[in-house]
């Protein structure tokens, strides 16, 4: 029963509570009605008893005072008593009618009967008003009469006392009865007076003579007053009983009305309470239902009072918090789902639904294939599962399963990683491909080459060929036309070579203008035919910026590498062969052989020793004099670097400078040569007064010239040495200038503005810079020794020198001729008007000590 009650809604519980209150009230009203009805019925019975008393009194009157009717009178008196008992007239002494009823039932009838015997003649003929007749009374009768008279007196006294009490208590219960106070009290007073008079006469008759007529008259008066008192008492009894019945009915009605009113008020009160509870609770229930159904815009309206007001406020706070928390999955741009223990989807946010609609998928096609198994494992272990990647349509998602074991629910989060996957794919592609040409890069080429090496180790018959390709003259194009045009040239080159590559072969760009080609399972003769096919593919010029650029490539080939070689070693050998091909001229290819490897090892050894030589300061400066050709005076020295090798002795610059330029060590070597030369020149200037303006000429290598720190280094060395800038001449090669004209021009102008002089070294041997010569701030042109050596035998060289001298003079520049070794050569260059010369005819490069001797002698070289 209790469980059933607990399951009822609040409205039903309140209804039952109302019934629980109303039912006892109704039962109370019912029993009160029964009680009042019972009392009313008793009153009605008493009225009936009062009617019987009237009839009995009539019978008593008819039989009173008649001789021989004593027995009938006794029976009537007994009926009086029986009527009072049977009709409940004397049932409750507390009733105001009980005293009166008691008098009327027991005392007054008997008193009336006695008065009738005393006041009437002994025979029936004697009636009031008849003449008195003497009566003979025996002694026994006299004694009996005396005894009866004593009882009569006692009854009289009792009647007077009880009637008086009845009159006094009238109105104590049901209101004052005027008749009881007026008529009954008057009748009682008459009865008391008349009967008392009769008793007094009767008592006198026992001691003296009393007029019998007077005694009978007094007895008659007493009997009449008694009859009147009985009649008045019966009337009053009816009134009292009627008043009590009316009072019961009034109380019954009042009780009913009061109970009904109380019940109605209680019901209305309970209804008001119930309404004040149920209406807000229904509003709360409806509000929570709307929220649970996803209507987060629902409002909670109502008159909330007391605890319900606090409950509503707390509920709103809770719902706001729920809405805030629910907004995370609901408004999440990523898919959020929930599944029960069986794997069925119980929740899906808007993003998930939108994706299903977009991809036209069902939820089972959207979820991971082993979705059910994942749910089972998560709920069993209570642990998350993440990092699950699946493809849905053209998109890729990463799934995370978060179990709520107590609820038997798993929250599922999906992250769209399509962009990340594409980026990863792109990064993987970019990691192994060149971004400019789209070809394989160094990493992918080496990986493919390592696979080819591994294949051959398991299958000796699986041969392959590696080619290393380098564009000829690319740096010139890149620097003169710009990097953008250079990139276009590389793309055009890749597009022309790519069609020559068969499936299974790999064409890669290692960087810059270096390309590699892996030819897998290709016969030697077929592999050797590839360079010619490449040459044919490059035969047509490439159009760049309105110019037609002829493209050629130098190729190093490793044909069927030795089995013991690894991928890096094979690539190294191909690179070595490529450099040998480039040394032979444009568009050549060379097959790698063992001697090349030995030479490469020698270059590696040289590179290592070169680095150690810098650390050990093994480089020294030699000085070759520069002679003024008019008078033969010494005007300065050219600083020439030498390497004092620990085991090989003094090495000329041609042995190590190319390697130093390639490895970057030229910066350290050139900086040290410039520092030592400036210090030595300043020392000589201070030591020899005749050579205060002694000129020192120092070569700047191309990497030095193009370095962003060259001016800072020169300034630092000038500050350290104290050498006047005007006595420092820096020599650069024309080919070095043309590698990056703009940068070179900026540096040259900065040098010239600082007060130093400039000279073009080996003019005429490299790239023709005639169109740029007027832009270069040089002071002198140096004629390369290669022209001077052959000038005696070949008139063409002499004409070249003439042209160079004429050009220099026309531009206002002076000429230095190097490599003068004979007097004839000296005479020829002097005849051409060359201002300065140097060569073995004057002196070979000398250490500082030997050069100082020339300064000290101060003799002319002529």
Buried (B, 14 or more C-beta within 10 A) or exposed (E): EEEEEEEEEEBEBBBEEBEEBBEEBBEBBEEBBEBBEEBBEBBBBBBBBBBBBBEBBEBBBEBBBBEEBEEBBEBBBEBBBBBBEEBBBBBEEEBBBBBBBBBBBBBBBBBBBBBBBBBBBBEEEBEBEEEBEEEEEEEEEEEEBEEEBEEBBEBBEBBBEBBBEBBEBBBEBBEEBEBBBEBBBBBBBBBBEBBBBBBEBBEBBEEEEBEBEBBBBBBBBBBBBBBBBBBBBBBBBBBBBBBBBBBBBEBBEEBBEEBEEEBEEBBEEBBEEBEBBBBBBBBBEBBBEBBEEEEBEBEBEBEBEEEBEEBBEEBBEEBEEBEEEBEEBBEBEBBBBBBBBEBEBEBBBBBBEEBBEEBEBEBEEBBBEEBBEBBBBBBEEEEBBEEBEBEBBEBBBBBBBBBEBEEEBBBBBBBBBBEEBEEEEEEEEEEBBBEEBEBBBBEBBBBBBBBBBEBBEEEEEBBBBBBBBBBBBBBBBBBBBEEEBBEBBBBBBBEBBEEBBEEEBBBBBBEEBBBBBBBBBBEEEEBBEBBEEBBEBBEEEBEBEEEEBEBBBBBBBBBBBEEEBEBEBBBBBBBBBBBBBBEEEBBBBBBBBEEBBEEBEEBEEBBEBBBEBBEEEBBBBBBBBBBBBEEBBBBBBBBBBBBBBEEEEEBEBEEBBEBBBEBEBBBBBBBBBBBBBBBBBBBBBEEBEEBEEBBBBBBBBBBBBBBEEBBEBBEEBBEEBEBBBEBBBBBBBBBBBBBBBEBBBEBBBBBBEBEBBBBBBBBBBBEEBEEBBEEBEBBBBBBBBBBBBBBEEEEEBBEBBBEBBEBBBEEEBBBBBBBBBBEEBBEBBBEBBBBBBBBEBBBEBBEBEEBBEBBEEEEEBE
